[in-house]
């Protein structure tokens, strides 16, 4: 029987939220503390709208760092994106173990900074005050006198742009972190990237799964700009949901922020375990959907296909779910092993169909086939359908092993790897998929020339 590896356990890390009014350099500081450009940075207020999560490490302590949109106290109640951004930031501060409150040393203390300080005091969380953009002796001289009155002690003077002062800041963060609690164990999280075209319902699906307004939802394409990480627990297993900005075919034509959003989406695919491709069930797969599915499989990621807006399809009543799934596979033949489900992220109809499917695919990612069983299946398949002879030379398969999972890798020891035709590779793959449950998972095959006594013994 096929074996699946149990996910490992780890201590749940503490959380540090970076908050402040718009355009004080929170994302730049977030990137600097991480040591990588994960958040989009541009000199435009409101670039960061949702929460962005990433793991950081300093002095042997690991913690989750959260970038937030700017808290603007003068928000138009009729602007759902602006009000949603503020709500996201305030929620992140309430959920955090430590809050990093960022102000702008160049602009000085503004009335809105005092209002943000009042909001943070109500969270009753430890707050570290950080004066960013301290890039001159003049700015440094005024920092302490100007911002100490906020009531959070002496501010840390930093330059996120140049990295100055960030080491001392990280020291202060680690000192305020609660001690690791070895009883707060969780399974190693599984990363799920929600991918698809702009405005196909990715953020709506994220919110529906979380049962809260964690991501800002608007019918304006491009509302999500960063690839947003959110931890999500389902049946006592932790998943990292990555809601990505929609990938446009020619993102560069929509400005630099759209261009970098698309890059973040592609990076999100690279760092996920399972890609959930949302398509419009009314329209079916587009060329862009095919491109995204192809990228996910090229990156050797598991794939689940979701036909969103199924409530609208159901009203038409023209096709059954099996018929629609068959048509999707016909248009994505290279991903025919990917399971398809239909739901409505907006109305939550059939929402419960997704996570059991994701869980099954996750198990298949870590599935390991016992070596004896694997070789028996392959040997019988080769006997039933011998490989074709190439230039008078028959292909011989001596031994098969599976040295790796996540995704599964199969190594075939043969007499000549150069004479394995593509059609026979597909035959072997179809055989393994028919015998074992690898639904949703790409299989990698490595054909190697026989060498050494180990393989000779299996001839």
C-alpha positions as CSV (number, residue, x, y, z in Angstrom):
1,X,0.0,0.0,0.0
2,X,1.3,3.5,-0.8
3,X,2.7,5.4,2.1
4,X,2.2,9.1,2.9
5,X,4.7,11.0,5.1
6,X,3.2,12.7,8.2
7,X,3.8,16.5,8.3
8,X,6.4,17.5,10.9
9,X,5.6,19.6,14.0
10,X,7.1,22.9,15.0
11,X,6.6,25.7,17.6
12,X,4.3,28.4,16.4
13,X,6.3,31.6,15.9
14,X,5.4,35.0,17.5
15,X,4.0,37.7,15.3
16,X,5.3,41.3,14.8
17,X,3.2,43.8,12.9
18,X,4.6,46.8,11.1
19,X,2.0,49.7,11.2
20,X,1.8,53.4,10.7
21,X,0.1,56.0,8.6
22,X,0.4,55.8,4.8
23,X,3.8,56.3,3.0
24,X,6.1,56.3,6.0
25,X,8.2,53.5,4.6
26,X,6.6,50.4,6.2
27,X,7.1,48.1,3.2
28,X,10.7,49.3,2.8
29,X,11.4,48.5,6.4
30,X,9.5,45.2,6.1
31,X,11.8,44.3,3.2
32,X,14.9,45.5,5.0
33,X,14.2,43.4,8.1
34,X,13.6,40.4,6.0
35,X,16.6,40.9,3.8
36,X,14.6,40.5,0.6
37,X,12.2,42.5,-1.6
38,X,8.9,40.7,-0.8
39,X,6.6,43.7,-0.4
40,X,6.1,46.2,-3.3
41,X,7.7,49.5,-2.6
42,X,6.8,52.7,-4.5
43,X,6.6,56.3,-3.5
44,X,2.8,56.3,-3.8
45,X,0.4,56.2,-0.8
46,X,-1.7,53.1,-0.6
47,X,0.5,50.7,-2.5
48,X,0.2,48.1,0.4
49,X,-3.5,47.4,0.9
50,X,-3.7,44.0,2.6
51,X,-1.5,42.2,5.2
52,X,1.6,40.5,3.9
53,X,3.2,37.8,6.1
54,X,6.7,36.4,6.0
55,X,9.0,34.5,8.4
56,X,12.0,36.4,9.8
57,X,14.9,35.2,11.9
58,X,17.2,37.2,14.2
59,X,19.5,36.0,17.0
60,X,18.1,32.4,16.7
61,X,14.5,33.6,17.1
62,X,12.0,33.0,14.3
63,X,9.0,35.2,14.1
64,X,6.3,36.1,11.6
65,X,6.6,39.7,10.3
66,X,3.5,41.4,9.0
67,X,3.4,44.3,6.6
68,X,0.2,46.4,6.7
69,X,-1.5,49.1,4.7
70,X,-1.4,52.6,6.1
71,X,-3.8,53.6,8.9
72,X,-5.6,56.7,7.6
73,X,-8.0,58.2,10.1
74,X,-9.5,60.5,7.5
75,X,-11.1,57.7,5.4
76,X,-14.0,58.2,3.0
77,X,-16.6,55.7,4.3
78,X,-17.7,55.3,0.7
79,X,-14.3,54.1,-0.3
80,X,-14.2,50.3,0.4
81,X,-10.5,49.9,-0.4
82,X,-9.4,52.8,1.9
83,X,-11.6,51.7,4.8
84,X,-10.6,48.1,4.2
85,X,-7.0,48.9,4.3
86,X,-7.4,50.7,7.7
87,X,-9.4,47.7,9.1
88,X,-6.7,45.3,7.9
89,X,-3.9,47.3,9.7
90,X,-5.9,47.6,12.9
91,X,-6.7,43.9,12.9
92,X,-3.0,43.0,12.4
93,X,-2.0,45.2,15.3
94,X,-4.6,43.5,17.6
95,X,-3.4,40.1,16.6
96,X,0.3,40.8,17.0
97,X,2.6,39.9,19.9
98,X,4.7,43.1,19.2
99,X,3.8,46.2,17.1
100,X,6.4,48.2,15.3
101,X,5.0,51.7,14.9
102,X,6.6,53.6,12.0
103,X,6.7,57.4,11.7
104,X,8.4,59.6,9.1
105,X,11.4,61.6,10.4
106,X,11.4,63.9,7.4
107,X,7.7,64.9,7.7
108,X,7.9,65.1,11.4
109,X,5.1,64.5,13.9
110,X,1.7,64.9,12.2
111,X,-1.8,64.9,13.9
112,X,-2.5,61.5,12.1
113,X,0.5,60.0,13.9
114,X,-1.1,60.9,17.3
115,X,-4.4,59.3,16.2
116,X,-2.6,56.1,15.1
117,X,-0.8,56.1,18.5
118,X,-4.2,56.3,20.2
119,X,-5.4,53.3,18.2
120,X,-2.3,51.3,19.1
121,X,-2.7,52.0,22.8
122,X,-6.1,50.5,22.7
123,X,-4.6,47.2,21.4
124,X,-2.6,46.9,24.7
125,X,0.2,45.3,22.7
126,X,4.0,46.1,23.3
127,X,4.8,48.9,20.8
128,X,8.3,49.8,19.4
129,X,8.4,53.3,18.0
130,X,10.5,53.6,14.8
131,X,11.4,56.9,13.1
132,X,12.2,56.0,9.5
133,X,14.0,58.0,6.8
134,X,16.7,59.2,9.2
135,X,19.3,59.8,6.5
136,X,20.9,63.0,7.7
137,X,22.4,64.4,11.0
138,X,19.7,67.0,11.0
139,X,16.9,64.4,10.9
140,X,18.6,62.4,13.7
141,X,18.8,65.5,15.9
142,X,15.1,66.2,15.8
143,X,13.8,62.6,16.1
144,X,14.0,62.2,19.9
145,X,12.5,65.6,20.8
146,X,9.7,65.3,18.2
147,X,8.4,61.8,18.7
148,X,9.1,61.0,22.4
149,X,5.8,62.7,23.3
150,X,3.8,59.9,21.6
151,X,4.2,57.9,24.8
152,X,6.1,54.8,23.5
153,X,9.6,55.8,24.8
154,X,12.6,56.8,22.8
155,X,12.1,56.2,19.0
156,X,14.6,54.0,17.1
157,X,16.1,56.1,14.3
158,X,16.5,54.0,11.2
159,X,16.9,54.3,7.4
160,X,15.0,51.5,5.7
161,X,16.5,52.6,2.4
162,X,20.2,52.2,3.6
163,X,19.7,49.7,6.4
164,X,21.1,52.0,9.2
165,X,19.8,51.2,12.6
166,X,17.9,48.1,11.6
167,X,20.1,45.8,13.6
168,X,19.4,47.6,16.8
169,X,15.7,47.5,15.9
170,X,15.8,43.8,15.4
171,X,17.5,43.4,18.8
172,X,14.7,45.3,20.4
173,X,12.0,43.3,18.6
174,X,13.5,40.0,19.8
175,X,13.8,41.3,23.4
176,X,10.0,42.1,23.4
177,X,9.0,38.8,21.9
178,X,7.2,36.4,24.2
179,X,9.2,33.3,25.0
180,X,8.7,30.3,22.7
181,X,6.1,28.0,24.1
182,X,7.0,24.4,23.3
183,X,3.4,23.4,24.0
184,X,2.1,25.5,21.1
185,X,3.0,23.0,18.4
186,X,1.7,23.1,14.9
187,X,2.2,21.0,11.8
188,X,4.6,22.4,9.3
189,X,2.4,24.6,7.2
190,X,1.5,23.8,3.6
191,X,1.6,26.8,1.2
192,X,-1.4,27.3,-1.2
193,X,-1.2,30.0,-3.9
194,X,-4.5,31.2,-5.2
195,X,-3.7,32.1,-8.8
196,X,-5.7,33.3,-11.7
197,X,-6.5,36.3,-13.9
198,X,-7.4,39.7,-12.3
199,X,-10.9,39.9,-10.8
200,X,-11.7,36.2,-11.0
201,X,-12.5,35.9,-7.3
202,X,-9.2,35.0,-5.6
203,X,-9.6,37.5,-2.7
204,X,-13.3,36.5,-2.3
205,X,-12.2,32.9,-2.0
206,X,-9.6,33.8,0.6
207,X,-12.1,35.6,2.7
208,X,-14.7,32.8,2.3
209,X,-12.2,30.2,3.5
210,X,-11.1,32.4,6.5
211,X,-14.7,33.4,7.3
212,X,-13.5,37.0,7.7
213,X,-12.6,40.0,5.6
214,X,-8.9,39.3,5.6
215,X,-8.3,40.5,2.0
216,X,-9.8,43.6,0.6
217,X,-12.4,42.7,-2.1
218,X,-13.5,45.1,-4.8
219,X,-14.9,44.7,-8.3
220,X,-12.0,46.9,-9.5
221,X,-9.3,44.7,-11.1
222,X,-6.0,45.0,-9.5
223,X,-7.2,45.6,-5.9
224,X,-4.7,43.0,-4.6
225,X,-1.1,44.1,-5.4
226,X,1.1,42.1,-3.2
227,X,1.2,38.3,-2.8
228,X,-0.5,38.1,0.6
229,X,0.3,35.3,3.1
230,X,-2.4,34.3,5.6
231,X,-2.2,31.4,8.0
232,X,-5.3,29.3,8.0
233,X,-6.2,26.2,10.1
234,X,-8.4,23.5,8.7
235,X,-9.0,20.3,10.6
236,X,-6.0,21.1,12.9
237,X,-3.6,21.5,10.0
238,X,-2.0,24.8,9.2
239,X,-2.0,26.2,5.6
240,X,-0.4,29.3,4.3
241,X,-2.8,30.9,1.9
242,X,-1.1,33.2,-0.7
243,X,-3.6,35.5,-2.4
244,X,-1.9,36.8,-5.4
245,X,-2.4,39.8,-7.7
246,X,-4.0,38.7,-11.0
247,X,-1.4,38.1,-13.7
248,X,-2.0,40.2,-16.8
249,X,-0.8,39.0,-20.1
250,X,1.1,42.3,-20.7
251,X,1.5,43.6,-17.2
252,X,4.1,46.2,-18.2
253,X,1.4,48.2,-20.0
254,X,-0.5,48.9,-16.8
255,X,2.3,50.7,-14.9
256,X,5.2,49.6,-12.7
257,X,3.0,48.6,-9.7
258,X,1.0,46.2,-12.0
259,X,4.3,44.9,-13.4
260,X,5.8,44.1,-10.0
261,X,2.4,42.6,-8.8
262,X,2.7,40.1,-11.7
263,X,6.2,39.2,-10.7
264,X,5.0,38.7,-7.1
265,X,2.4,36.3,-8.4
266,X,4.9,34.3,-10.3
267,X,7.2,34.2,-7.2
268,X,4.2,33.1,-5.2
269,X,3.8,30.0,-7.5
270,X,7.5,29.3,-7.0
271,X,7.2,29.2,-3.2
272,X,3.9,27.4,-2.8
273,X,3.2,23.7,-2.5
274,X,-0.2,23.6,-4.2
275,X,-1.4,26.1,-6.8
276,X,-5.2,26.6,-6.8
277,X,-6.0,28.0,-10.3
278,X,-9.3,29.9,-10.3
279,X,-11.0,30.2,-13.6
280,X,-14.3,31.8,-14.6
281,X,-16.7,28.8,-14.9
282,X,-18.9,30.8,-17.3
283,X,-16.0,31.5,-19.7
284,X,-13.9,28.4,-19.2
285,X,-10.1,28.3,-19.4
286,X,-8.4,31.2,-21.3
287,X,-5.0,31.3,-22.8
288,X,-3.8,33.1,-19.7
289,X,-5.2,30.3,-17.5
290,X,-3.3,27.8,-19.6
291,X,-0.2,29.8,-19.2
292,X,-0.6,29.9,-15.4
293,X,-1.3,26.2,-15.2
294,X,1.8,25.5,-17.3
295,X,4.0,27.7,-15.1
296,X,2.7,25.9,-11.9
297,X,3.6,22.5,-13.4
298,X,6.9,23.7,-14.8
299,X,7.7,24.7,-11.2
300,X,6.7,21.1,-10.1
301,X,3.8,22.3,-8.0
302,X,0.6,20.4,-7.3
303,X,-2.4,21.8,-9.0
304,X,-6.1,22.1,-8.2
305,X,-8.5,23.8,-10.6
306,X,-11.5,25.7,-9.3
307,X,-14.3,26.8,-11.5
308,X,-15.6,29.9,-9.7
309,X,-18.9,31.7,-10.1
310,X,-20.6,28.3,-10.3
311,X,-23.9,29.8,-9.0
312,X,-24.2,31.7,-12.3
313,X,-23.5,28.5,-14.3
314,X,-26.0,26.6,-12.3
315,X,-28.7,29.1,-13.2
316,X,-28.2,28.3,-16.8
317,X,-28.5,24.6,-16.2
318,X,-26.9,23.6,-19.5
319,X,-24.0,21.5,-18.3
320,X,-23.4,19.1,-15.4
321,X,-20.3,19.3,-13.3
322,X,-18.7,16.2,-14.9
323,X,-19.3,17.6,-18.3
324,X,-17.7,20.9,-17.4
325,X,-14.7,19.2,-15.7
326,X,-14.2,17.1,-18.9
327,X,-14.3,20.2,-21.0
328,X,-11.7,22.0,-18.8
329,X,-9.4,19.0,-19.0
330,X,-9.8,18.9,-22.8
331,X,-8.7,22.5,-22.9
332,X,-5.8,21.8,-20.4
333,X,-4.7,18.4,-21.6
334,X,-1.3,18.7,-20.0
335,X,-3.0,19.1,-16.6
336,X,-5.5,16.3,-17.0
337,X,-4.4,14.8,-13.7
338,X,-5.5,18.0,-11.8
339,X,-8.8,17.6,-9.9
340,X,-11.5,20.1,-10.8
341,X,-14.2,21.5,-8.4
342,X,-16.8,24.1,-8.8
343,X,-18.0,26.7,-6.3
344,X,-19.0,30.3,-5.7
345,X,-16.6,32.3,-3.6
346,X,-19.2,35.0,-3.4
347,X,-22.2,33.0,-2.1
348,X,-20.0,30.2,-0.6
349,X,-22.0,27.6,-2.5
350,X,-20.0,24.3,-2.6
351,X,-17.2,26.0,-0.7
352,X,-16.8,22.9,1.4
353,X,-15.7,20.9,-1.7
354,X,-12.3,22.7,-1.9
355,X,-10.3,21.9,1.2
356,X,-10.9,18.1,1.2
357,X,-9.6,18.1,-2.3
358,X,-6.6,20.2,-1.3
359,X,-5.9,17.8,1.6
360,X,-6.0,14.8,-0.6
361,X,-3.6,16.4,-3.1
362,X,-1.4,17.3,-0.2
363,X,-1.3,13.7,0.9
364,X,-0.4,12.7,-2.7
365,X,2.5,15.2,-2.7
366,X,4.1,13.2,0.1
367,X,3.1,9.8,-1.1
368,X,5.9,7.2,-1.2
369,X,5.5,3.9,-3.0
370,X,7.3,0.9,-1.4
371,X,10.2,-0.1,-3.6
372,X,9.1,-3.7,-4.1
373,X,5.6,-2.7,-5.1
374,X,6.9,0.0,-7.4
375,X,9.2,-2.4,-9.3
376,X,6.5,-5.1,-9.5
377,X,4.1,-2.6,-11.2
378,X,6.7,-1.3,-13.6
379,X,8.0,-4.8,-14.4
380,X,4.4,-6.0,-15.2
381,X,3.8,-2.9,-17.4
382,X,7.0,-3.4,-19.3
383,X,6.2,-7.1,-19.9
384,X,2.7,-6.3,-21.1
385,X,3.8,-3.4,-23.3
386,X,7.5,-3.8,-24.2
387,X,9.2,-0.5,-25.2
388,X,9.9,0.1,-28.9
389,X,13.3,-0.9,-30.3
390,X,15.4,2.2,-31.3
391,X,17.9,1.6,-34.2
392,X,17.9,-2.1,-33.4
393,X,18.6,-1.5,-29.7
394,X,15.9,-2.5,-27.2
395,X,15.2,-0.4,-24.1
396,X,15.8,-2.4,-20.9
397,X,14.4,-1.2,-17.5
398,X,16.4,-2.8,-14.7
399,X,15.3,-1.1,-11.5
400,X,13.1,1.8,-10.3
401,X,13.3,3.7,-7.0
402,X,11.5,6.7,-5.5
403,X,14.2,8.8,-3.7
404,X,12.1,11.9,-3.2
405,X,8.6,13.1,-2.5
406,X,7.0,16.5,-2.6
407,X,6.6,16.1,-5.5
408,X,7.4,12.4,-6.2
409,X,10.6,11.7,-8.1
410,X,11.1,8.3,-9.7
411,X,14.5,7.1,-10.9
412,X,14.6,4.5,-13.7
413,X,17.9,2.6,-14.2
414,X,18.0,1.6,-17.8
415,X,20.5,0.5,-20.4
416,X,20.4,3.7,-22.4
417,X,18.5,6.9,-21.3
418,X,18.8,8.4,-24.8
419,X,16.4,5.8,-26.4
420,X,13.5,6.3,-24.0
421,X,10.7,7.8,-26.3
422,X,8.4,10.5,-25.0
423,X,5.4,8.2,-25.7
424,X,6.8,5.5,-23.5
425,X,7.4,8.0,-20.7
426,X,3.7,8.9,-20.9
427,X,2.8,5.2,-20.8
428,X,4.9,4.7,-17.6
429,X,3.3,7.8,-16.0
430,X,-0.2,6.7,-16.9
431,X,0.6,3.3,-15.5
432,X,1.7,4.7,-12.1
433,X,-1.2,7.1,-12.0
434,X,-3.7,4.3,-12.7
435,X,-2.1,2.1,-10.0
436,X,-1.5,4.7,-7.3
437,X,-3.3,7.9,-6.2
438,X,-1.3,10.8,-7.5
439,X,-4.2,13.0,-8.4
440,X,-3.2,16.7,-8.7
441,X,0.6,16.0,-8.4
442,X,3.2,16.3,-11.1
443,X,5.5,13.2,-11.4
444,X,9.1,13.6,-12.3
445,X,11.0,10.8,-14.1
446,X,14.8,10.5,-14.2
447,X,16.1,7.9,-16.6
448,X,19.7,7.0,-15.8
449,X,22.2,4.6,-17.4
450,X,22.8,1.5,-15.3
451,X,26.1,1.7,-13.4
452,X,27.6,-0.4,-10.6
453,X,26.8,-3.7,-9.1
454,X,23.6,-2.6,-7.3
455,X,21.7,-2.2,-10.6
456,X,23.3,-5.3,-12.1
457,X,21.7,-7.4,-9.4
458,X,18.2,-6.4,-10.6
459,X,18.7,-7.2,-14.3
